[in-house]
């Protein structure tokens, strides 16, 4: 663009009726950038499928569609500018004519846009004196129409007799004509059935009648007293106007709302008091796909309860709770249970739900998963409970595969943040914020949980895991220290066992191999006494099918189970392997075993050691023993060397033996008999 736009006196809007063939259309007004041009088909904005050409030209430009608009479409092209200042002049800087011209062009275009927006509005004629343009006060015009008095000024006009008009048409393109009766039936209020919402009148019957007649019922702002349970059935919706729509229970002897069938929806209201604020149980049908959103429950015994009840064919599955607050519960905030022979509540989802004591005492937990299976999940949930609670989050003995992601737990008086009861299985905890002074994770389950960035002092705990490629900078083993005598039976809760038999001989029994598939265990004697530690197997043959004996300080044995038996993988007490040989001539010692028992019964035999500097010889000790009764010699020599202690050594009688060791330069005799 070589010069600035000159904004002409052209209305910044043009319309066409398309013919299904033409793809290019002119816009006769300038635009500053392609995004300043709005495109509409029959009033609906379009954002792609075309290219805007000639932006920045005073005379306007053209829009080119990829495919022709459908025949008979009303195409509207409009310049629509954001009303903002696009330039700024620096104090003491150059004052550019180009910049001021662009700014004035933009202001002129904005004024044309405002003029265009105002042009279709109702207004007084320039040829009469404007009257009063202020609307009557809100309370005077409520439920009335806008009319004009004898002076032509606006007044509120009664609608009495005027609602007989049969038609209603919503504003906007595409609206269709409906009867007023149909329109008013879209939103049925409990007030349509006589509810007062004044905090004085018992509105229970009105609410029940509304839910009996309609599947979608609105709760206007107000305080509605209830004296009995409100029952919500299949596919029904009960929705309020927010926290100003209040159900107030007259006492705590009944449940406020019971959902007894599937696909129900509760949203945007408040419940005060009651035995249970919201209870889900399959009384009539399965309770599944319930949605409870933006509901607050104040001072109940239990805020929300999911009950598996007494029929496995009517389970409590797949229900969803989002942004539900239970404040000042006396027992539990959220409770998953099973009071009969039904199934446990399974696969229910809780997101951003909160149990908050607000200083009131309570006897249970913020969240108590007493019964439940298969990923009942609690995501971004908070339990901020009184010091009289049993736990912020409690996972009960009948809970399996419970999932916590980003839980927040807060209390005092040693209340545990998350308590895992004995019998709970496969709980997963991720990113726990534990503010209570009790245990971060109080585990009574025997380790049946996985933790990531959770717990204290160790943030992470993983259960049985398969790793195909692991890079680790520091490895620690679960280690158990035992100081005992007599007999001790180990389990698989620890990998390394450091034992002292200072008080007397000790027998250590490994768990039965079939109960420890894939487990590796190390047993080490750490005391200096002469009391022997015997390593055996509970109801089995023991490592490598025998007992192992640790007699000296720092003796150890490492074993692994394949499910059938224990195998020794490392030990400083491994029995030396022995080889037997019967022959004549030359026999080369290959250093593969510790002891060679040789027979020269058939004739003189030379047993030849490898060179002292051979890799397999350096630092190794080997024993060679003659075992036959003949007088034939067994000579011990060295390949390419002088032999042990510098000579070939003869064994000239049965049971003669020689033990030698290499220092990498020579073979030395350490024992001869």
C-alpha positions in Angstrom: 0.0 0.0 0.0 1.8 3.1 -1.2 -0.6 5.7 0.4 -3.3 5.7 3.0 -6.9 4.7 2.5 -9.3 7.5 1.8 -12.5 6.5 3.4 -15.4 7.4 1.0 -19.0 8.1 1.9 -20.0 4.6 1.1 -22.1 2.5 3.5 -19.8 -0.3 4.8 -22.3 -3.1 4.0 -23.5 -4.7 0.8 -25.9 -7.6 0.1 -26.3 -10.1 -2.8 -28.7 -12.9 -3.7 -26.5 -15.7 -5.0 -27.3 -17.8 -8.1 -25.4 -21.0 -7.3 -22.9 -20.2 -10.0 -21.1 -17.0 -9.2 -18.0 -17.2 -6.9 -16.6 -13.7 -6.9 -18.4 -10.7 -5.3 -17.4 -7.1 -4.9 -17.4 -5.1 -1.7 -17.4 -1.3 -2.6 -15.9 0.0 0.6 -12.4 -0.2 1.9 -11.1 -2.5 4.6 -7.8 -2.2 6.5 -7.2 -5.9 6.7 -8.9 -9.1 5.5 -10.2 -9.9 9.0 -12.2 -6.6 9.0 -14.6 -8.1 6.4 -17.5 -10.2 7.9 -19.3 -12.6 5.7 -22.8 -13.9 6.3 -25.0 -16.6 4.6 -28.7 -15.8 5.5 -27.4 -14.0 8.6 -25.1 -16.8 9.8 -21.4 -15.7 10.0 -18.9 -17.6 7.8 -15.2 -18.0 8.6 -13.7 -20.1 5.9 -14.1 -21.3 2.4 -13.2 -18.0 0.8 -10.4 -15.5 0.2 -10.6 -11.7 0.8 -8.7 -9.8 -1.9 -7.6 -6.1 -2.2 -7.6 -5.3 1.6 -6.2 -1.7 2.0 -7.6 -0.3 -1.3 -9.7 2.8 -1.1 -12.1 1.5 -3.8 -12.8 -1.7 -2.0 -12.1 -5.2 -3.3 -13.5 -8.7 -4.0 -14.2 -11.9 -2.1 -13.6 -15.2 -3.9 -15.4 -18.3 -2.7 -13.9 -21.8 -3.2 -17.3 -23.1 -4.3 -20.4 -21.0 -5.3 -22.8 -20.2 -2.5 -26.1 -22.1 -2.8 -28.7 -20.6 -5.1 -31.0 -18.1 -3.3 -28.6 -17.5 -0.4 -28.6 -13.9 0.9 -24.9 -13.0 1.0 -24.0 -10.0 3.3 -20.6 -8.4 3.3 -19.9 -6.0 6.1 -16.9 -4.0 7.4 -16.7 -4.7 11.1 -13.8 -3.0 13.0 -12.7 -3.5 16.6 -13.3 -0.2 18.3 -9.8 0.5 19.5 -6.9 2.9 19.0 -4.4 1.4 16.6 -1.6 4.0 16.7 0.3 5.9 19.4 2.5 9.0 18.8 5.8 9.2 20.8 6.5 12.3 22.8 9.1 14.3 20.9 9.2 11.8 18.0 8.5 12.2 14.3 4.9 13.2 13.5 4.2 11.1 10.4 1.5 12.2 8.0 1.1 8.6 7.0 0.4 7.6 10.7 -2.1 10.4 11.3 -3.9 9.7 8.0 -4.2 6.0 8.9 -5.5 6.9 12.4 -8.1 9.3 10.9 -9.1 6.8 8.3 -9.6 4.2 11.1 -11.7 6.7 13.1 -13.8 7.6 10.1 -14.4 3.9 9.4 -15.4 3.3 13.0 -17.9 6.2 12.9 -19.4 4.8 9.8 -19.8 1.5 11.6 -21.5 3.1 14.6 -23.8 5.1 12.2 -24.6 1.9 10.5 -25.4 0.1 13.8 -27.7 3.0 14.9 -29.5 3.5 11.6 -32.1 0.6 12.0 -33.0 1.7 15.6 -36.3 3.3 16.6 -35.9 7.0 17.2 -37.8 10.3 17.4 -38.3 12.2 14.2 -36.1 15.2 13.7 -39.3 17.2 13.3 -40.8 16.7 16.7 -39.7 17.4 20.2 -38.4 14.2 21.9 -40.4 13.0 24.8 -39.4 11.0 27.9 -37.1 8.1 26.9 -36.7 6.6 30.4 -38.3 3.3 31.0 -40.7 2.9 33.9 -39.1 1.4 37.1 -38.4 -2.3 37.0 -41.1 -3.2 39.5 -43.6 -1.2 37.6 -42.9 -2.8 34.3 -42.5 -6.4 35.5 -44.9 -8.8 33.6 -46.2 -5.8 31.5 -45.8 -4.7 27.9 -44.2 -1.5 26.6 -46.8 1.0 25.4 -47.3 4.7 24.9 -49.5 7.2 26.7 -51.4 10.1 25.2 -48.2 12.1 24.8 -46.5 9.3 23.0 -44.2 8.6 25.9 -43.3 5.0 27.0 -45.5 3.4 29.7 -46.0 -0.1 31.2 -49.2 -1.7 29.9 -51.0 -4.5 31.6 -50.9 -7.9 29.8 -54.4 -8.8 31.1 -56.2 -10.3 28.2 -53.3 -9.9 25.9 -51.8 -13.4 26.4 -54.5 -15.0 24.2 -52.2 -14.3 21.3 -51.6 -17.8 19.9 -48.1 -17.3 18.5 -44.5 -16.9 19.8 -41.5 -16.3 17.5 -38.0 -16.1 18.9 -35.8 -13.3 17.7 -33.1 -14.4 15.2 -32.7 -16.0 11.9 -34.3 -19.4 11.5 -36.9 -19.0 14.3 -40.2 -20.7 13.8 -43.7 -19.9 15.1 -44.8 -21.7 18.2 -47.9 -21.4 20.4 -47.5 -19.5 23.6 -48.7 -22.6 25.5 -45.9 -24.7 24.0 -43.4 -22.0 24.8 -44.4 -21.7 28.4 -44.3 -25.5 28.8 -40.6 -25.5 28.0 -39.7 -24.5 31.5 -42.0 -25.8 34.2 -41.4 -24.4 37.7 -42.3 -25.9 41.1 -44.1 -22.6 41.6 -46.4 -23.7 38.8 -47.6 -26.4 41.2 -48.1 -24.1 44.2 -44.7 -23.9 45.8 -44.2 -20.7 47.7 -40.5 -20.6 48.5 -41.1 -18.2 51.4 -39.3 -20.3 54.0 -42.5 -20.7 55.9 -44.8 -22.9 53.8 -44.3 -26.7 53.4 -43.6 -27.1 49.7 -43.0 -30.8 49.7 -46.3 -31.8 47.9 -45.9 -29.0 45.3 -42.4 -30.3 44.4 -43.5 -33.9 44.3 -46.5 -33.0 42.1 -44.2 -31.1 39.6 -41.9 -34.1 39.3 -44.9 -36.4 38.8 -46.2 -34.3 35.9 -42.9 -33.3 34.2 -39.5 -34.7 33.6 -37.7 -31.3 33.7 -38.5 -29.1 36.6 -37.0 -25.7 37.5 -36.5 -24.4 41.0 -36.7 -20.6 41.1 -34.8 -18.6 43.7 -36.5 -19.1 47.1 -36.3 -21.1 50.3 -38.5 -24.2 50.0 -39.4 -26.1 53.2 -39.7 -29.9 52.8 -40.9 -32.4 55.3 -40.4 -35.6 53.4 -38.1 -37.1 50.8 -38.1 -35.8 47.2 -37.8 -38.7 44.8 -36.2 -38.3 41.3 -36.8 -41.0 38.8 -35.5 -42.0 35.4 -34.4 -39.2 33.0 -35.7 -36.5 35.3 -34.0 -33.1 35.7 -34.2 -30.9 38.8 -32.4 -27.7 38.2 -32.2 -24.5 40.2 -31.2 -20.8 39.7 -28.0 -21.3 41.8 -27.4 -21.1 45.5 -30.5 -18.9 46.0 -32.6 -22.0 45.2 -32.8 -23.7 48.5 -34.4 -26.9 49.8 -34.6 -26.8 53.6 -35.4 -30.0 55.5 -37.5 -29.4 58.5 -35.4 -31.9 60.5 -32.7 -34.5 60.0 -34.9 -37.6 60.2 -35.4 -38.1 56.4 -33.3 -38.0 53.2 -33.7 -34.8 51.2 -33.5 -36.2 47.7 -33.4 -39.9 46.6 -32.5 -40.9 43.1 -33.9 -44.4 42.5 -33.6 -44.8 38.7 -31.2 -44.0 35.9 -30.1 -40.9 33.9 -31.3 -38.3 36.5 -29.8 -34.8 36.7 -29.5 -32.4 39.6 -27.9 -29.0 39.2 -27.5 -25.5 40.6 -29.3 -25.5 43.9 -28.7 -25.9 47.7 -29.9 -28.5 50.3 -29.9 -27.7 54.0 -30.0 -30.4 56.7 -31.6 -33.8 56.3 -30.3 -37.3 57.1 -28.7 -37.8 53.7 -28.6 -34.9 51.3 -28.6 -36.9 48.1 -29.0 -40.7 48.1 -28.6 -42.9 45.0 -29.8 -46.5 45.2 -31.4 -48.9 42.7 -34.9 -49.2 44.3 -36.8 -49.3 41.0 -34.2 -49.5 38.2 -30.4 -49.4 37.9 -29.1 -46.1 39.1 -26.6 -45.2 36.3 -25.4 -42.1 34.5 -26.7 -39.7 37.2 -25.3 -36.2 36.9 -25.0 -34.0 40.0 -23.5 -30.6 39.3 -23.0 -27.4 41.3 -25.0 -28.6 44.3 -24.3 -27.5 47.9 -25.4 -29.6 50.9 -25.3 -28.0 54.4 -25.4 -29.7 57.8 -26.6 -33.2 56.8 -25.7 -36.4 58.6 -24.3 -37.7 55.3 -24.0 -35.4 52.3 -24.0 -37.8 49.4 -24.5 -41.6 49.6 -24.2 -44.2 46.9 -25.7 -47.5 48.0 -25.5 -50.8 46.1 -28.7 -51.7 48.0 -30.2 -55.2 47.6 -30.5 -56.2 44.0 -27.5 -56.9 41.7 -29.6 -56.2 38.7 -30.2 -52.7 39.9 -26.6 -51.5 40.5 -25.2 -48.0 41.3 -22.7 -47.6 38.5 -21.2 -44.8 36.3 -22.6 -41.8 38.1 -21.0 -38.4 37.9 -20.5 -35.6 40.5 -19.0 -32.3 39.7 -18.4 -29.3 42.0 -20.5 -30.7 44.9 -19.9 -29.2 48.3 -20.9 -30.9 51.5 -20.5 -28.5 54.4 -20.7 -29.4 58.2 -21.7 -33.1 57.9 -22.0 -34.9 61.2 -21.0 -38.3 59.9 -19.6 -38.5 56.3 -19.3 -36.0 53.5 -19.4 -38.6 50.7 -20.2 -42.3 51.4 -20.1 -45.3 49.1 -21.7 -48.4 50.7 -23.8 -51.5 50.3 -26.7 -52.0 52.8 -28.1 -55.2 51.2 -27.3 -58.1 48.9 -26.7 -55.9 45.8 -23.5 -55.1 44.0 -21.0 -52.5 45.3 -21.1 -49.0 43.8 -18.7 -49.2 40.9 -16.9 -46.9 38.4 -18.5 -43.6 39.8 -16.7 -40.3 39.1 -16.2 -37.4 41.5 -14.6 -34.2 40.3 -13.8 -31.1 42.3 -16.0 -32.3 45.1 -15.4 -31.0 48.7 -16.2 -32.1 52.2 -15.7 -29.2 54.7 -16.4 -29.4 58.4 -16.2 -25.6 58.9 -15.6 -26.1 62.6 -18.4 -28.6 63.2 -17.6 -32.0 64.8 -18.0 -35.2 62.7 -17.6 -38.9 63.5 -16.8 -40.3 60.1 -14.7 -39.2 57.1 -14.8 -36.5 54.4 -14.9 -39.4 51.8 -15.6 -42.9 52.9 -15.4 -45.6 50.3 -16.7 -48.4 52.4 -17.7 -50.6 49.4 -16.8 -50.1 45.8 -14.9 -51.5 42.9 -13.4 -50.8 39.5 -12.1 -47.3 39.5 -14.4 -45.2 41.6 -12.3 -42.1 41.0 -11.9 -38.9 43.0 -10.2 -36.2 41.0 -9.3 -32.8 42.5 -11.4 -33.5 45.6 -10.9 -32.0 49.0 -11.6 -33.3 52.5 -11.1 -30.5 55.1 -12.5 -32.2 58.3 -12.7 -31.6 62.0 -10.2 -33.3 64.4 -12.9 -35.6 65.6 -13.1 -37.4 62.2 -11.7 -40.8 61.6 -9.9 -39.8 58.4 -10.0 -37.2 55.6 -10.3 -40.0 53.0 -10.9 -43.6 54.1 -10.8 -46.6 51.8 -12.7 -49.5 53.4 -12.0 -53.2 53.5 -14.5 -53.9 50.7 -13.0 -51.3 48.3 -11.1 -52.4 45.2 -9.2 -50.3 42.6 -10.1 -46.9 44.1 -8.4 -44.0 42.3 -7.3 -40.6 43.8 -5.8 -37.9 41.6 -4.7 -34.6 43.2 -6.5 -35.1 46.5 -6.3 -32.4 49.2 -6.6 -33.6 52.8 -6.6 -31.3 55.8 -7.3 -31.8 59.5 -5.6 -31.9 62.9 -5.5 -34.1 66.1 -3.5 -36.8 64.2 -6.4 -37.5 61.8 -4.9 -39.5 58.9 -4.9 -37.9 55.5 -5.7 -41.1 53.6 -6.5 -44.3 55.6 -6.4 -47.7 53.8 -8.3 -50.3 55.9 -7.3 -53.9 56.1 -8.8 -55.7 53.1 -8.7 -52.7 50.6 -7.1 -53.7 47.4 -5.2 -51.8 44.6 -5.8 -48.2 45.7 -3.9 -45.7 43.5 -2.9 -42.2 44.9 -1.4 -39.5 42.8 -0.2 -36.1 43.9 -1.5 -36.1 47.4 -1.4 -32.8 49.4 -1.5 -33.9 53.0 -2.1 -31.0 55.4 -3.4 -33.0 58.4 -0.8 -33.8 61.1 -1.8 -37.4 60.9 -0.2 -40.0 58.7 0.0 -39.0 55.0 -1.0 -42.6 54.1 -2.1 -44.7 57.1 -1.8 -48.2 55.5 -3.5 -51.2 57.2 -3.9 -52.9 53.8 -0.5 -54.6 53.8 0.9 -52.5 51.0 -2.1 -53.0 48.7 -1.7 -49.5 47.1 0.4 -47.6 44.6 1.5 -44.0 45.3 3.0 -41.3 43.1 4.1 -38.0 44.7 2.2 -39.1 47.7 2.9 -40.3 51.3 5.7 -39.6 53.7 8.6 -40.1 54.0 8.7 -41.8 50.6 6.6 -40.1 48.0 6.4 -43.0 45.6 5.3 -46.7 46.0 4.7 -49.0 43.2 3.2 -52.5 43.3 4.1 -55.4 40.9 5.6 -53.7 37.9 7.2 -54.9 34.6 10.1 -52.7 33.4 11.7 -53.3 30.0 14.4 -50.7 30.1 15.4 -49.0 33.4 18.0 -46.3 34.0 18.4 -45.7 37.7 20.8 -43.5 39.6 20.1 -44.9 43.1 18.6 -48.3 44.0 17.2 -49.2 47.4 15.9 -52.5 48.7 13.2 -53.0 51.4 15.4 -54.2 54.2 14.5 -56.0 57.4 16.7 -56.3 60.5 16.2 -59.4 62.7 17.9 -60.2 66.0 16.6 -63.5 67.2 17.2 -67.2 68.0 15.2 -70.3 67.3 13.1 -70.0 64.2 11.9 -67.1 62.0 9.6 -67.3 58.9 10.2 -64.6 56.3 7.6 -63.1 53.9 7.9 -61.2 50.6 7.4 -57.8 52.1 11.2 -57.3 52.2 13.9 -58.2 49.8 17.0 -58.0 52.0 17.2 -59.6 55.5 20.1 -58.7 57.8 20.1 -61.3 60.7 21.9 -61.5 64.0 22.1 -64.9 65.7 24.1 -63.5 68.7 21.5 -64.9 71.1 21.6 -68.5 69.7 21.4 -70.6 66.6 18.7 -69.4 64.2 16.7 -71.1 61.5 15.3 -68.8 58.8 12.5 -70.2 56.7 11.9 -68.8 53.2 8.2 -68.6 52.2 7.0 -71.5 50.1 8.3 -71.1 46.5 4.8 -71.2 45.0 3.8 -68.2 47.0 6.8 -66.1 45.9 6.9 -66.4 42.1 9.7 -64.2 40.7 10.7 -62.9 44.2 14.4 -62.4 45.0 15.6 -62.5 48.6 19.0 -62.1 50.3 19.8 -63.4 53.8 23.0 -62.2 55.4 24.5 -63.0 58.9 25.8 -59.7 60.5 26.9 -60.8 63.9 30.3 -62.2 64.9 29.1 -65.1 67.1 29.7 -68.7 66.2 25.9 -69.4 66.2 24.9 -70.8 62.8 22.1 -69.4 60.8 20.3 -72.1 58.8 18.4 -71.0 55.7 15.5 -73.4 54.9 12.2 -73.3 53.1 8.7 -73.4 54.7 7.2 -76.6 53.4 9.9 -77.0 50.8 13.4 -78.4 50.2 15.2 -75.1 50.5 17.5 -73.1 48.2 19.0 -75.4 45.5 17.0 -78.2 47.2 19.0 -78.1 50.5 19.6 -76.0 53.5 22.2 -73.3 53.5 24.4 -72.6 56.5 25.8 -69.1 57.3 28.4 -69.6 60.0 30.6 -66.5 59.9 30.0 -62.8 60.0 29.0 -61.4 56.6 28.2 -64.8 55.1 25.2 -64.4 52.8 23.0 -66.2 50.2 20.8 -64.6 47.4 17.9 -66.7 46.1 15.1 -66.4 43.5 11.9 -68.4 43.2 10.4 -69.6 39.9 7.3 -70.7 41.6 8.4 -74.4 42.0 11.6 -74.0 44.0 14.2 -71.6 45.3 17.5 -71.2 43.3 20.7 -69.7 44.6 22.0 -66.9 42.4 24.9 -65.6 44.6 26.6 -66.6 47.8 30.0 -66.5 49.5 29.0 -69.9 50.9 28.5 -71.7 47.5 29.8 -75.3 47.6 33.0 -75.6 45.4 32.2 -77.6 42.2 34.3 -80.8 41.8 35.5 -82.7 38.7 36.6 -86.3 38.5 39.2 -87.5 35.9 40.7 -91.0 35.2 43.3 -91.2 32.5 47.0 -91.1 31.5 49.2 -88.6 29.6 48.5 -84.9 29.9 45.3 -83.4 31.5 45.0 -79.6 31.3 43.4 -77.9 34.4 40.8 -75.5 32.9 40.0 -73.7 36.2 36.3 -74.2 35.7 35.9 -75.9 39.1 37.6 -75.6 42.5 38.6 -79.2 43.1 40.0 -81.9 40.7 39.9 -85.5 41.9 42.2 -87.4 39.5 43.1 -91.1 39.1 46.4 -92.3 37.5 45.4 -96.0 37.8 46.1 -96.7 34.1 49.5 -94.9 34.1 51.4 -91.8 34.9 49.3 -88.6 34.6 50.5 -85.1 34.2 47.9 -82.4 35.3 49.0 -79.2 33.7 48.0 -75.8 35.2 47.4 -72.9 32.9 50.1 -70.1 32.8 50.1 -68.2 36.1 49.3 -65.0 34.2 46.3 -66.4 32.3 43.1 -64.4 33.0 41.3 -67.5 34.3 44.2 -68.2 36.8 45.0 -64.9 38.4 43.8 -64.8 42.0 42.3 -68.3 41.7 42.9 -71.2 44.1 42.6 -74.8 42.9 43.1 -78.2 44.6 44.3 -81.4 42.9 44.0 -84.7 44.7 45.1 -88.2 43.7 42.4 -90.7 44.6 43.6 -94.1 43.2 45.6 -96.8 45.0 48.2 -97.3 42.3 51.9 -96.2 42.5 51.6 -94.3 39.3 52.5 -90.6 39.8 50.2 -87.6 39.3 52.6 -84.8 38.3 51.4 -81.2 38.7 53.1 -78.9 36.2 52.5 -75.5 34.5 51.9 -74.8 30.8 54.9 -72.8 29.6 56.1 -72.3 33.2 58.1 -73.9 35.9 55.2 -75.2 38.1 54.0 -74.5 41.6 56.7 -73.0 43.8 59.0 -73.2 40.7 58.9 -77.1 40.2 56.7 -79.9 38.9 55.1 -81.4 42.0 54.4 -85.1 42.2 51.6 -86.8 44.1 52.9 -90.3 44.7 50.2 -92.0 46.9 46.4 -92.2 47.3 44.8 -89.1 49.0 47.9 -86.9 48.4 46.7 -83.4 47.5 48.1 -80.0 46.6 46.3 -76.6 46.8 47.8 -73.8 44.7 47.1 -70.1 44.0 48.3 -67.8 41.3 49.3 -64.1 41.9 49.5 -63.5 38.1 53.2 -64.2 37.9 53.8 -67.6 39.6 51.8 -70.5 41.1 52.3 -70.9 44.9 51.6 -73.9 47.0 49.2 -73.0 49.9 48.6 -76.5 51.2 50.2 -79.9 50.6 49.4 -83.2 52.2 
